[in-house]
Every structure is written in C-alpha cells, then in structure tokens.
Amino acid sequence: MALAPRLTASLRRVALSPRPSPLIQRFSPICPVRWTSSATSEPRQPDAEGTLKNAPAPAKTIQFTAETYPNLKRHSKFAKLTQEHVTFFQDLLGVESAVIDGLSKDASEDIEAFNSDWMRKYRGHSQLVVKPGSTEEVSKILKYCNDNLLAVVPQGGNTGLVGGSVPVFDEIVINMQRMNKIRSFDEVSGILVADAGVILEVADNFLADKSHIFPLDLGAKGSCQIGGNVATNAGGLRLLRYGSLHGNVLGIEAVLPDGTIVDDLSTLRKNNTGYDIKQLFIGGEGTIGIITAISIVCPQRSPAVNVAYFGLESFEQVQNAFREAKNQLSEILSAFELMDGRSQRLVKTVTGKKRPLEGDHPFYCLVETSGSNTDHDSEKLQTFLESVMEKEIVSDGVLAQDQTQLQDLWSWREGISECLGHWGGVYKYDLSIPIADLYTLVNDTRDRLTKAGLVGEDDSYPVVDVLGYGHMGDANLHLNVPVRRYDKEVEKQLEPFVYEWVQKRSGSISAEHGLGIAKKSFIGYSRSPTMVALMKQIKNLYDPNGIMNPYKYI
Amino acid sequence: MSGLRILVPVKRVIDYAVKPRVNRAQTAVETANVKHSMNPFDELSIEEAVRLRERKSPPVDEIVVFSAGPPKAQDVLRTAMGMGADRGIHVVVEEKQALEPLGVAKLLQKVVAEQKSNLVILGKQSIDDDAAQTGQMLAGLLNWPQATQASKVQVEGEVVTVVREVDGGVETLKAKLPMVITTDLRLNEPRYATLPNIMKAKKKPLEKKTLSDYGLDVPPRLKTIKVTEPPPRQGGVKVDDVDGMISKLKELGAL
C-alpha cells in the first residue's frame, strides 16, 4: 500500500483542514506513453500555481491493464456476468445505489471511477460494482460469486500504487464504502472497533476528539479506508513510533470466499490461543477474503509536537544523527525522515519556495518528536540539538518555532513526491534495505544511468536525476528517477538491476506499497521459493476457486 | 547622523494554528497546555529590523526586542534573538494582570526613552486580543509620526518611506525619524532561526524587569464579562441515495 503523493503537502499537518484527496488529482492528464515497468510512476502534478508546465497533450483514456500486460489472459474458468447475476445482486442489496449495473445499460461513466486507479495507470473492464452495507451482505455476495465462479476484486478507497484494488478483466468490484460506521471506542483501553469502509481521516478525527490518534497516517488519508489500509498493511508516517498494523490490529472480522464469516473481532491485547489467522488478512491484499471490520488499539494523541530540519555532510553523519536521536530523544522520537540534497533542490526548483537552510548540503533530515509534556520535550530536544551541533554531526539546522514553520518543514519532505512528477514521469521504487547500505543504491543507480548516457540537463536526455528519500527510521528508501519521458532504455538499465541489488542485500522490493499487479512477478527477489509455495498453499486453502482478486499478489 | 536604534516589541500568543477553547468558567480562553508562539505580525517586525541591518545604510546600532508577559515570554524573546535581535528586555507581568493596549503603550513609551530608540516596529495587532491599538497609542504618546500596516519600508538617511495597504490599493507615506511603524503580512517572509543562531541567542543579554522598575501602575480599565464560543455549525442530514436526496430537497422546498 502506498503513500499517495500529496497535492498540497503543507496542509498535511493541519488536523482540522480537509486532506486533499487523491481523487482530486484525477484532473491531472497522464503521459500517453506505453510502459511495462513495474516501477510505480506518477502522473504529472500541478506546480505551485496550480498550472501544469510543459504539459503533454492529455490522454483521453487510461490504458487497459490487459494491454499494458499482454501476457495476462482472462482465466477461462470464470463465468461471464449475465443479467441473472445482476438481478440477484439487485434483489440482495435492495437499495438502488448499491449496485452499479454496466451490463444491461451503459453506465461506463459511473463505473470508470471503480475500474481505474487514481494514478490513471491501471484500468479494468468490470461491468458491475456492488456496495454491500453489512457483513451479512458481503457474505451472501461472496458465496454467490464462489458458487457461480464469478471473480471479484475487493476495493476500499482505491488509493493504492500497485494496481491491487482495480479489476484487470471483468471482475466484479466489491466496494466497501457503504460500510462506514464506527462501532465502538473504549476510552480506557483506546481500542477502536469500526467497519472496513470508514475513511482513515474520519476515524482519526473521531479519535482526535477523544485525545487519541489512529496509529497510521498517510497522504491519502482523506480517501483511503481503514479496511484497505489493513488489507494492504499500509506503513506510512507513524510506523516508527507506533509500529506496524500487524501489531496494532487486535481483531478482524472478515468474509471468506465461501461466505463464511470469520468473527475474530477481538479487543484483547493478549490472546495466545492457537494460530493467529487474522495476520493472514493483514497485508493479504484481498486474496483470501474481505475484511469487513477491524479492532485496533489507538495510542494517546501527543499534545506537544516539535520538528527540526538538518543539513548534513554525508550519509555516515545521517546515521550518526539517527543514533543520537534514538539515544537522546528515545520515546518522544516520532519521525526520522531522510531527504538527499538532490530531492530538496528539485522541490526548490518546482515550488520556488525559500529553503529553510542557506547553502547546499548533500543530505537533509527531518526529525519530529511528540510527547505529552512540552517542557520535558523541549529540554530533551535542546540537549539533542546541542549535542549534534557540538559533535558536528549536523552542519546546520532549524527548529520550527511555531505551527506554520512546522508545516513548512514537513512540506520539504512530503512535497518531494509531487514535485518529482513535474518533468513528465517518475520511476519509483519502494525498498527496504539494511540501513548502512540504504543510500548506496541511489549512488549506484545514478552511476549506472550516467554511464549509459541517460542523465542530463536538457531535453535530449530522458532522466532528470536519480535521488532518494524515505523513512530512515524504518530503513525504507524511496528510490526515484524523475524522467522527461518513459523510455525503454531507462527501464532496461533499472530493471532488474535494482531488484538484484536489493536481493543481494536481503532487502525487500516492496517495503510498504505491496505487490498488487505491479510487483507480482518480482516477489522471487524478496521471498524464497519455499515461502512463495507456502503462500500459494494458503491461497488455495481459503480460496480454492481463485475468485478473490485474481491475476495479482502471488 | 547616528545609526538606527530599533525597538521591536513582541508578544507570546496562542499559536495561530491552534484552535482556541473557552474555559469552563467562560471568563477567558484556555491557555494552559496550549502551544504558544510569537505573534506572527511580530515575527515580521523582527525580520524587517534584521533586514534593515543587512542593508547597512543607514547603519543599525542595535535591535532591542521587548516583551511584557508571563515568565514563558522569554521563549519568544530568545527566538527573536535567534532571528537576529541583539538583546532582550522582559517585563514580567502575570497572566492575571495582563495589560491593556494603553498600558502597553505607556510602558513602551518609557522603554523608548530608556533605550533611546528612534524607530519602533510593531506588529499591527496581536492575534489573541485583536485590538490593533498599541502602535497608534504609542505614536500618540510619543508624538511621533506613524505608518501602520506597512508592506514595504525604506530608510534613507533620516527619511523613512513606507508603503501601506489600504482599501483599493496602496498608499505611500514619507516621514522623518523617529517614528512608529506597524507591520502587515506582505512586508516580508520571516526567516528560520537556525540552530547555530539559537545557540548564540542563549548567550545574548536578556534583562528581567518589572512594571515598578518603570514606575508604572496601569490598572485595567475594562472588565471581561463573558467569553463564549461561536454557535456550533448546525449538522446536516445524511441521505441514503439520490432518490432520498431528491425527496429531501422537495421536502425543504428547494426543488
């Protein structure tokens, strides 16, 4: 699951303002270029004035996934949708708006939003969208589909970056948006129980009123749904502090393809009774069942938040700073983000904003602390800042003096993603790499592309630059190659080079974006044949007919 | 002529991004455990003073930053010194005995005399009380020329040219030093206090004083009767589908 880029990153920290949703970005035209790279690429983004510079002629349509991946063939065992099927769903759900029927009438406009993803990169041919309103309805839908061999794709907010939530061929879309109730919240334990279709920001605002915080935050929070977040095991910005969903999710209610309702909506922190089956649904990307509700433990919201921004001379110093931060800030450290100098220069070029630090540094870090006591935090932070300055670990730095500065500093990290799309496209890789080698990959990739004569200042070179940023605290690097156009030669240089490089260091080819359709064929770089075989056993056990989210994952 | 001696009064207020809440007794806004920072207009004043120094002509002899407020007001004085002010004066005033604009203006009049300032740059208003009176009252008490809501400031010799925003356009004023200027949002973009400068600011002198040091007794003239929040927005209605919406709109007579 992905951090969708932010349209207006600086707004992110304003808890009360509505988060720009990825859906708004649909107006962005895409580059009408064919490519089959597995790298996540982004559409062009508007610049600071909201206009697109050098925009290519907007493509009228999104390419069908089946055309992008010509090797994929529709599985012949799946039944074709008939009027009888549609009538069944209409009778089952009752409400007219709960079924979008593209079979008996032309509903292509209504269905388009469910058939394609927000990046306008993946597009399916589905003719039917069903929106169940209860777990029982999900159960009846799945049982019927399983009995009739109708393939389905579960869909939440449809904000993924790897094409996992849109159909490839004519799979029925099961959209969870109508299941949007918060079921309960216990203020003593901080445990929230809610339907899968609750939007992340709605859940977080609900918790904010009760001085709690959802242990997950990401750019797409205004659109993405918590069920989808759990199904894709989304990472995001709070992972360093609050850990992964594998730890925070206490219970799950899910429906198996045969209609069985798995009621494991436990609100217990401890429950050592047998296999922990719910973990299979977390990050399962809807391939063995549909999550209909979750229970999750939510920490207390921190009233005191501070942000500092550093310039550093080398990646060694970045590592030293990270160690110092862990050592001296310990429990109040809530984010440690890495940005290289190139990424910050590009943000400056695109946004034209004044940079927080004068001069140019090869590396930048953003450190956030959050705690319960302002005085306590400030004292710790002061000691930390003094020590990294005195030991000359950081060359320069600023500390946000107010909320506005705090948001502005964050925008230098969060704005990267949208600024990179400025030149036409981006090859994006989301990788887990042992921390000592984290940045070496960026240098190696840049050397490789430079040697191939692909990187340059003017339009004759496809590649603008090679840069890296990411969640230092999670050893998660975003390797990005902003390009002026998608180019076969660039792809050949990047793949499988990047995957092989990561494999050699036992890293992961997809840290938080998931597999979906984009990374499906590359799983072998991160998982052994034995592991993949075990995964296939699980898939076959719970979904013997293979109707759940086919053509993706493993 | 000798150089500029700039006085910049600053105020510690609830951070502008924080939603203020009224206390239970409805006597004031809740300030305990709420993030505070420097009044944004005062940041512009500091920045402008520092930029005047960077322009070098006329030379700036000293930038003194001043605040009257609770002990924590020291934080914003240190921030101001981190941005480039030379020294600070802090008159400790407890929150309960907060000064009114006239009280502040009288206090500043004394400080101006003491510091021999010839240019006072103030924020046009503080975002907590929104009184927007102190600058004007101070100019009146000192009998100095004033230019409010400045969006551009130029000093040449003894002559100060100030562009200010008014309804329907801008107005350009000229006056001779000494004078009072209040700042508006378009004046400049305040810099960050960098860590090395924050460290240096810790060693800059910060004088602690009291109202009686200035021989002032300014009892409040106003009494706050009641503070209430604006009425909450009326919640809307949720409809199930398009049909539901149409019938609801008909019911309300909108269709």
Interface residues (C-beta under 8 A of the other chain):
Chain A: V14 L16 V95 E96 S97 P303 A304 A308 K354 P356 L357 T374 L385 E386 M389 V394 D396 G397 V398 L399 A400 Q401 D402 Q403 T404 Q405 Q407
Chain B: D15 Y16 A17 V18 K19 N33 K35 S37 M38 P40 T79 E189 Y192 A193 T194 L195 P196 I198 M199 D240 D241 V242 D243
